[in-house]
């Protein structure tokens, strides 16, 4: 058996194909994320604003660190979340502001106002 390597077939011939595939994957992921965000925004806009009695069951933060190695610069971003339990027993987590996060405590009870997945406010029951 004579196995010969075709000299016309070069590894550099695969680079444009590989680059195109990676480009399509990156653009596709970006478009999917954008469509999902716009879809959620539209759903929230079409939802009714609801005010219901709820308990705060938990709070959490999510810290994202971004490091730039070429200039030794870093950036951190913190997102704040609270989970509320409704009288029906259902739970829903909302992203909230740092100010709301500092004013809401676990086991607080009160009136939660929201629209779709968008947190609008929480008024603690003072009794």
C-alpha positions, 0 to 999 in steps of 0.5 A, spaced: 500 500 500 502 506 498 500 512 502 502 519 499 500 525 502 497 530 497 501 536 497 495 540 495 492 539 501 495 544 506 493 545 513 492 553 511 486 551 507 483 549 513 484 555 517 478 559 513 473 554 514 475 553 521 475 561 522 468 561 519 465 556 523 468 559 529 465 566 527 458 563 526 458 560 533 460 567 536 455 571 532 449 565 533 450 566 541 450 573 541 444 573 537 440 568 541 442 572 547 439 578 544 433 575 542 432 572 549 433 579 552 428 582 547 423 577 548 423 577 556 423 585 556 417 584 551 414 579 556 415 584 562 412 590 558 405 586 556 405 583 563 400 586 568 403 590 574 401 585 581 402 587 588 401 581 592 403 579 599 410 575 600 415 573 605 422 574 603 426 567 603 433 568 601 437 574 599 444 573 595 449 576 591 453 575 584 460 578 584 463 578 577 470 579 576 473 582 570 481 582 569 485 585 564 492 582 563 495 587 559 494 593 563 493 589 570 486 593 571 480 589 574 473 591 575 468 588 579 460 588 578 455 586 583 448 583 582 443 583 588 437 578 588 432 576 593 427 570 593 420 571 595 415 566 597 407 567 595 401 565 599 400 560 594 407 557 596 410 559 589 417 562 589 420 567 585 427 570 585 428 577 582 434 582 581 434 588 585 438 594 587 443 595 592 439 599 596 433 595 596 438 589 598 440 593 604 433 594 606 430 587 605 431 582 610 430 575 610 423 573 613 421 580 612 413 580 610 410 585 606 407 587 599 411 585 593 410 589 587 412 586 580 411 586 573 413 579 569 420 578 572 421 585 573 422 587 581 418 594 582 418 594 590 417 591 596 413 594 602 415 591 609 409 589 613 410 594 620 405 589 624 
